[in-house]
Amino acid sequence: MELDYQDQDRVLGLDGISPELLDAAQKKNIIIFGLGGLGCPVALYLSAFGCQNLNFVDFDTVDQTNLSRQVLFDIHDLGQKKVAISKHKLLQRFPKIKINTYEDRLDLNEINQLILQSDIVFDCTDNFDSRLTIAGYARKHNKWLITGSVIRFEAQLAVFSNSKDADCCYGCLYEINNDPMINCEGGGVFPPLAGQVGTYMASEGIKAMLFNETKLDGKIQIFDLKNNEWKTLKINKLKECKICRN
Ligand SMILES: [Zn+2]
């Protein structure tokens, strides 16, 4: 099915966005790791943007405890693969988009290949090992990385262009194995926060697709929703960074 620019009429009304620019952005190859609380809103807004090369990676199934913050799923989806349900629902709503799904656990070589073929990588996973693996390949192949995490009332969002002259990467954020972007299991999550950060991640990614730049490149934004405090920090290159020290 051909794209119809009427779908994006309001986007084309924005300053600096021509049909050619929009067309090029929609053709970017996008990969989303994790279709949970962050991945659901990311997938929704990238689909609404008309992305033509979306790839969803998640081996998990829908669980009842997911429903409060994983907004693509409902009670009828319990036990089914998250990527299959997401694809089905998003294609019903946006029939012109294209989505590939990966519902089995991938090995390192497969992750490497998928990131190599991508332009923009969204890390919406919920554990440090996956985040470090994804960030390492994104850096290696000079791919944009948009990464987020939520726990309790707190969230973090960081963006890395990973261009050849970039002076920091995701690994520079942390001392080895000291990850403040904690797994949300067991800690509890304020449900709207996942939606807020997920839509923010989508926004950063769409800017990268359109303009190949965003002011958040090389920075981390930290949200404390309980106290309504937001701050933005520049990330400095870590001498002992596990990913980019060489
Ligand atoms: Zn680094």
Residues whose N, C-alpha, C, O or C-beta is under 5 A from the ligand:
A	BS01	ZN	C168 C169 Y170 G171 C172 C241 I243 C244
